[in-house]
Amino acid sequence: MVLLFLIGFLAQVSPLVLFFVFFKRINKIVELRVIFLYVLASLIFDFLLGAFKSHSSLIISISAMVEFAFFSAFFYLVILSKKFKPSIIIISGLALCAEIILLYFDKENFDFWVALITAIIIVTYSISYFYEQLNSPETLIIYQSYTFWIVVGCIIYLSGTLFLFLYTSDLKNKESSPWWVINISFEIVKNVFFSIAFIIARKIKQKQEERTFVDSF
């Protein structure tokens, strides 16, 4: 278990380290800034979870809402459809309002409902993203895009942890449950995919700079 926690921590800080290592090349990519801030916020919430165990349920709940907000912001940036973008703002805004209401009136089952809402909405955004990519003449090999790896990471993570919150919705100290290993495992997968996205973004930016340099002669 200790080894898993260590691997989880290393996986979590990897996207942060890569962002700073490749800062000059990728700092202007807004989507990656959003993911960087999300990972940083997740790390802060993890420290708060360890420091204030008596308030673990509240911290996990707030963390879930912040997570949904960051994911929604990311998809707003990567989905190009001008018709769908307003829908993202409306749907995400209504969902956040619903989550706040659920947190106030139904704290016992909040974690499951927010996980369900987040999974359904983000998967819907993901389908829209893939539909755009498949119908875009500029997209040759989709896995060469850094956004692809972030989207896949989100889908795997949300799909996996949904069942965790289903089984632990009635537990007060979820992080002490044996089921919490599932959350750590999918967190690792998610952050590994995010790290791949930062590496790919750096390579794409490098190739663009090389082309610009060659074209200048």
N, C-alpha and C positions, 0 to 999 in steps of 0.2 A: 504493500500500500504506500509506503514511504517513497519507494522508487517511482511509483505511478505519479505521486504528487510532484516529485522532482522533475520528471519528464514533462508533466503538465505545465509546470512553471517555466521550464526552458522553452517549450513550444509557445507559450503565451508571450514571452519577451522577444522571441525571434522576429516577429513582424516589426516590433518597435526598433530593434537593433538594425534590421535591414533598411528601415526607413531612413535612419540617420546615416548608415553606411552609403546608401545610394541617394542621399538627400539632394545633391546638386542636379541629378538627372531626373528625379521623380517628384520633387517637392511641388512642382506646378500642376501636377495631376490631381484635381480636386477629389476625385473618387477615392484615391489612395489616402488623401488627408482624412477623409471621413472614416475610413477603415482604421487608420492609425489612431484617431481620437477614440474610436469605439474600443479598440484593444486596450488603450491606455485607461479608459473608463472602467473596463472589465477588470483590469488589474487592481485599480483603486478599490472597486467594490469587493474584490477578493480579500484585500487587506482589511477592509472594514468588517467583513464577515468573520475574519479571524480575531479581530480586536473587540468586537461587540457581539459575542455569541448570543447574548440574551435578546438581541433584536434581529436575529438572523432572518426570520420570516419577512420582516419589513424590508431589510436590505435586499434580499432576493427578489422581492416584489418590485421594488423601485428599479433594481438592476434590469429586470425583465422589460419594464416599460422604456427605460433608456436604450436598451438593446433594440427594441422594436423601432424606436425613433431613428436610430442610426441606420438600421437596415433600410428603412423607408427612404431616408435621405439619399442613401447610396443608389437605390433603384430609380429614384427621381432623376438622378444625374446620368445613369447609364441607359435608361430607356429613352429613345429619341422621339417617339410618337408625340406630336404636339396635342393630339386629341386625348391621349391617355394620361399625360402629365397632370392635368388638373384633377383627374380621377384619383391619382396617387395622393394628392394633397387632401382631398375630401375624405377618401377612405381611411387614410392614416390618421387624420384629425379626429374623425368619428370613433375610430378604434381606440385611440388614446383616451378620449373622453369616457368611452365605455369601460376601459380598464381602470380608470380613476374611480368611477362609480362602483365597480366591482370590488376594488380595494377597500372602499369605505363601508360597503354594505355586506360583502360576502368574503371576508378575509380567509375563512377556512378553505374555500375551494378556489381562491383567486389564482393560485399558481397554475392549476390545470387550465382554467378558462383563458388566462392570458397566453399560456403556451399554445393552446388550440387556436386562438384568434391570430396570434403571430404566425404560426405555421401555415394556416390557410391563406392569409393575405400575402405573406412573403413568397409562398409557392406560386400563387397567382401572378405576382409580379415576375417571378422567375420564368414562368411559361411565356409571358409577354416578351420578356428579354430574349428567350431562345427563338421565339417566333420571328422577332425582328432580325436576329442574327442569321437565321436560316434563309430569310428572304432578302438579305442584303447582298448586292452584287460585289461589295468590297470584302466580304467575309469569305476567305478561302479555307483556312483551317481554324476552326473555332477555338481549339484548345491552345492556340498560340496567342490568344487574347488574355490579358491579365484579369479582365472582368469575368471571364468564364470561370476561372478558378475560384474567385470570390463567391460567385453565385452558387457554384456546386458545393462549396464549403458551407454556405448558409443552409442549403437544402438538406444536406446530410446531417448537419448539426441540429437543426430544428426538428427534423423528422425523428431523429434518434431520441432527443431529450423530451419530446412530446409524451412518449410512453412512460418516461421516468416520472414526470409530473402527474401523470394519470395515477400511478401506483403510490406516489408519496403525497398526494394532495391533502391527506388527513394527518400527516406528520408535522410536528412543530419544528423539530430539529432535523431538517432534511439532510444537511451536510454530514450528520453523524450516522445516517442510514447506510447500510451496505449497498443500497441501490445507487448511492451517489457516485460510485465508481463509473457508472454508465455516463453520467454527466462529464466527469473528468476525461473519459475516453473520447467522447465526441468533441469536447473542447480541444483536445490535442489534434484530432483530425481537422477540425475547423481552422486552427491556427497554422497547421502545416500547409493547408491549401492557401491561406492568406500569405504565408511566407513565399510560396511558389509564385503567387501573383506579383509580389514586389520584385522578385528576381526577374520574371518575364518582362515586367514593365521597364526595368532597367535596361534589359537587352534590346527591347523595341526602341527605346529612346536613344540608345547607343547607335543602332543601325540607322535611325533617322539622321543623327548627327553626322555619321559617316557619309551618307548619301548627300547631305547638304554640303559637306566639305568637298566631295568629288565634283559635284555640280558647279561649284564656284570656280573650277579651273576650266 
